[in-house]
């Protein structure tokens, strides 16, 4: 019997295996002496954690990125962030383009699964546009941030910082080079840094499918139901999050109280945008009030949108569940958005994803409570 090739495996299994290999390779590179400033390399467990965090664009760190790693180590992390944010299949396709290799049907199926696209038709064209969107957005973000950072540091360093933070935030990773785990707290009242980073996070979080539909809108003059739901849900989360954080932190002397009115708004806006998988912050997280921290937990659990650089259960999942609840309250059997009925299998999938996420969070919380007292 003919042996099945690797692509005959289920696409999700291939994607998981690919990410696992990238994480292991990244961890190995971070253990090299050339990767750290002390010339000893990271311990394997710390390297594995950092590589996983960068590849999965979570932003969690056990060592400070700016002071622990050399330029080599930082570039390894930045590469892991870029690959993790766009997906290794997107990068594999990019190199195939460069080498002039034809994209096979099996590879197109993998791309469809990786990008959460509904159809394999036009998937290669979508990948090309994803690469262009990413390059343009990260380049513009890097230029704007470099201009601002140039007022605080040498030009060469400002350019490097601009590139690093643009890539990190567009991919919703949240890694920074500011040192001492400060993130962007020094720029809480700076409108340029706040608005540029918020824009990068938002563009990376709405998803490439949405970006592509916006790009094609001049020809199609229509948006899909997915795009409409993403726009509505994301906008509501940002607006409500900003208002609630503004009210909760307004009189907190450790966060917003000492800031100007514009600083209060910018700080609230940034902290409403970034929890949905980005990881950066302009307010010191331990100083936030308990209600604000609880809100941030909810926003982190929701996350970004499908087919994006972010994680979480996704905004479309939240919208589907809320729509189902609202339909039950009104005594209606069907869930309808923008005059379109939502299939029952989509509702069941949303419920499964949410319950699985809650179960995972509860399990990890219990394990941490037992193993890390206090």
N, C-alpha and C positions, 0 to 999 in steps of 0.2 A: 504494500500500500504506500502511496506517495505521501511523504511527510508534509504536514501542513506548514506553510511559511508563517513567519511571525505576524504578518498582517492579517492572517485568518483568525487571529485572536480577536476578542471583542475590543473595539476601539477604546473604551474606558480603561481596560487592563493595560493596553499599550501605552496610553497616556500616563497612567500611574507609574508604570515601570520607567518611562522616560524621565519623569520628574524625580524619581528615586535616584536614578543614575546621576542626574545633574546635581542633586543635593550631596551625594557622596563625593563626587568630583570636587565640588566647591569646598566641602569640609576638608578634604585632603590638601587642597591648595592653601587653605587658611592655617593649616598646621605647619607649613613650611617656615623656616626662620626668616625668610625674606618678606613674609606677610605682616610681621609685627615689629613695632619700634624697639622692643627689647631684644630682638634677634633670636628669640627662642621659639617662636610660633605659638599658636593657641593650643591649649590642651584639647584632646580629641573631642570630648563632650561639649566644650564651649564652641569649638569649631563647627560641630554638627548642628548645634542649636542655631548659631549665627547663619550658617548656610541654609538651613531649613527656613528660618525667618525671612531671609532675603529672597529665596526662591518662591516661597508662598506669600511674599509681600505683606507680611504682618507688621514688621517694624519693631518687634520685641528684640531687646539686646541684653546680653549679660556683661558685656564690656563696652566702653565708650568707643564708638566708631572713629571719631575724629582724633583721639589721642592714642588709641591702642594700635591701629593699623598703619602701615606704611602706604605709600602710593600704590604699590602692587596689591596689597591687601584690600585697599579701598576700591581699586578697579575690579578685583575679583567680585567683591560684594555688589558693585554697580552692575556688572555683567549678569550676575545671578538675578538681580532685581529686574533687569530688562528682559531676560529670558523668561523668568517667572511671570512677569506681567503680561507679556504678549503670548506666551506659550511656546514650548520648544518646537512644536510642529510648524508654527509660523516662521521660526528661525530656520528650521530645516528647509522649508519652502523657499525662503530668501536665498539660502546658499544654492539651492537647486536652480533658481533663476540666474544666479551669477555664473554657474557652470553650464548653463544652457540645457539642463536636464528636463525631460518631460515629466509632468506630474501625473502619476498613474491614478486609476480609479480608486484603488485601495488607499492611497495617500489622500485623495480627495475626501474619502469617507472619514478618515482620521481628522482631517481639517474641519469637516462638518461637525464632528463630535466635539472637538476642542473649542470651536467658536460658538457652539450651541446654536448653529444655524438650522433653519427648518428644511433646507433643501441643499443638495450637493451642486445644483446648477449655479454657475457663476461664483463658485467658492474661491477659485484661483484669482479671479478679478477682485474679489473682496479682500483677499490676503494682500494683494498688491496695494490696494487703497489703505489697508491698515498700516502697512509699512510707511506709506507716504504721510498719512495722518500723524503717525507717531513722530516721524522725523520733523515735520513742520511744527507741530505743537511743542515738542521738547526743545527745538531750536529757538522758537520765539520766547518760550519761558526762560531758557538759559540766558538769552540776550538781556531780557528785562531784569532778571535777578542779578546778573553780572554787573549791569549798570548801577544798580542800587548797592551791591556789596563793594563796589570799587570806592565808595566813599568811606568805607570802614577798614579796608585792607589793601595790600598791593594788588595791582591790576591782574597779574598772572594768577594769583590766588583767588581773586574775585571771579575770574572767568571759570576756573576749575570748580569753585563752590557753586557758581550759577548752573553749570552743567550737571553736577552731581545732584543738587536739590531739585532741579527741573525733572530729571529722569526719575528720581526717587519718588517725587510727589505725583507725577503723572501716572506712574505705575502703582500708586496708592501704597507705597512701601513705608514711608515715614522715617527712613534712615537719614541722619544728619551728621554734619561735620563740625558743629558748633562747640563741641567739647563739654565735658562734665555733665552730660545728659541734659543740657539746657534746651535742646531743640531750637525753636524759633521764638523763645520767650523774650528775647531782646528786641523783637520787632512787633510787639503786640499792638502798638499804636501806629505802625508804619502802613499806610494804605497800599503802597506799591507791593510790598512783600506779601501782605495779607491777601490782597485781591488776586495777585498773580498765582500764588500757591493754591488759593481756593478754586480758582479757575482750572488749574492743572488737575487738581484732585477731582473736580466735578466732571471734566471732560474724560478723564480716565475711568470714572465710575459710571457714566451713563451707558457705556458699551459701544463697540465699533459698529454694530448693526444700526444703532440709532444715528451715529455719525454718518454712516453711509447713506441713510435715508435723507438726512438733512442735506447732504451733498447733492443728492439726486432730486431734491424737491423741485428745482426749477423745471425739470423735465416731467416728473410724475404728478406734481401738484397734489400729492396726497401723502399721508403718514399711515403706517400700519397701526393696528391696535396696540401692538407691543410698544411702539415708540410713544404713542399717546399716553399709555399707562405709565411708562418710565418718566416722561416729562411731568405729568401730574403728581405722581407719588414723590419723586425726588424734590420737586418744588415745595410741596407741602411739608416734607420732612425738614428741609432747610429753613423755611420760614418759621414753622412752629418751634423748631429747635432753637433758633436764634432768639425768638421772643421769650421762651421759657428760661433759657440760660441767662438772658439779660435780667429777667425778673428775680431769679434765684440768686444771682451773684451781684446784683446792683449794690447792696450794702455790705458785701464781704470785703473787709479791709485787706485781705490777702490776695484778692484777685481784681475785681472791677472798681471798687470804691474809690481808689486813688487816681483812676484814669479820667481823662476828659470824656465828654459825651460821645465824641466820635470814636475814641479809644474803647469805650464800653461796647459800642456797636460792633467795631471791628473784632474785638476779643470774643464777643458772643457769636458773631457770624463764623469766625474761624473754628471755634470749638463746636459749633453745630455741624459744620461740613466735615471736619477731619475724623470724627470717630467712626464714620462708615468705612472703615478698613484702612484709612490713610496713616494714622499713627503720629503725625506731627502735632505740635501744640504750641500756642502762644501764651496760654495760662498754665501755671504750675498745677498739675493734676492733683497732687496730694492736698493742695489748699482749697480745692473746690468743695462746696457744700454736699451733704449726702444726697439731697434730691437731684442735684446736677449730675453726680456720679451715677445715680440710678438711671437717669435719662441717657447718659453716655453708654451705659451697658445695653440699653434697648437699641440705641442707634448702631452700636457695634454689631449686635446680633442681626439686625436687618441688613446692614451692609450696602453694597452697591447694586448695580443692575446686571442682568444676564449678558454674557458675552463681553464683559468689561475686564479691567485689570484688577478689580476689587473682589472681595469675598462676601461672606454673610449668606443669609438665606435668600437674598435678592429682593429688590423693591417690587418686582412683579409678583413674587410669592406673597408678600405682605398684602398687596392690593387684592389678589385673588381671595385670600382668606377673609379680609374685611368685607369684600363684596359678597361672599357667601354668608357671612354673619348678618349683613344688612338685608339680604334677600330673605333669610329666615325670619328676621324681625318683622318684615313687611308681609310675611306669609306667602312669598313667591317661591316657586320651585327653581327657576332659572336665575343664574347670575349674569347680569348684562352690564357691559361697559361700552359706552359710546355706541349704543344701539347694536352691539354685537354680543351674541350669547357665548359664554365661556363653557367649553366642553367639560363634562364631569370628570374625565380622566385628568385634565389639567388641575381641577380642584383637589382631586385625591393626591396628585403628585405634590401640590403645594402643601397639603396637610402632612404628608409623609416627610417632606424636607424639614418642615418646621418642628414636628415632633422629634425627628431624629436629631436635629440641632439642639433642641432643649434637653433631650436625654444625654447627649454628649457633654453639654455644659454642666448638667447636674452631676454626672459621673466624675468629671474632672474636678469639679468643686469639692465633692466629697473626698476624693483622693488627696487633694491639696490640704483640706482641713485635717485629715488624719496624719499625713506625712509632714506637714509644715504647721505645727501648733503655733497660734498667735499671729 
